[in-house]
Amino acid sequence: MREENRKIETRWTGIAALIIGLALWRAFFVDGSTNLLGNFTPIGAIALFAGAKLSNRKIRYLFPMAVLLISDLLMVSETSGGFLYSGWMWTYLAFIITVFFGERISEMIKFTTIFSASVASALTHWILADFGVWFGGGINILSGMPFEKTMQGLILCYSLGFPFFLKLAASTILYSFMIFGLHKFISRALEKRELALR
């Protein structure tokens, strides 16, 4: 039992270190929509991994939300005096849905399912977050005025957000392969070590 606990601790210590590092990267090195790396974030991958690998259902939803909240607070503290950015609830809803996507692939984790879930996560974020921008009176960067509450205004909002969807999709795919790959590598290494000791 003690050896089994040590294997679990070793496996999750490496994953936790990677997740913390990625969250700090988002908080301190990616400053938001004006940055070349804006939306190039690991949060989607963290949410997918939590949904697929964490056994406690409450923890698998709370953990990525906590990571997102902490990194958001660190980012907001440097840019404004408010609690969070406008429309934050749409972003959080998108990542809650991403955890659900992770649950759906938990029994068949492979290249294609990770890739598909990553794209679905980014697509969900784009649809919900940009709807929130439009619905909440977000500013059209082309005119400096709020988006019109028309179908044309909504389409324009989505079109302006499309480049950020592409960056989020690319980052979620990349970070998902990193996190799931590291987990598989550590798991196999521990299994080989166990066999060698028998």
Secondary structure, DSSP 8 states (H G I E B T S, - for coil): -HHHHHHHHHHHHHHHHHHHHHHHHHHHH--STTSTTTT--SHHHHHHHHHHH-SSHHHHHHHHHHHHHHHHHHHHHHH-SSSS-TTHHHHHHHHHHHHHHHHHTTTS-SHHHHHHHHHHHHHHHHHHHHHHHHHTT-B-TTTSSB--SSHHHHHHHHHHHHHHHHHHHHHHHHHHHHHHHHHHHHHHHHHHHHHHH-
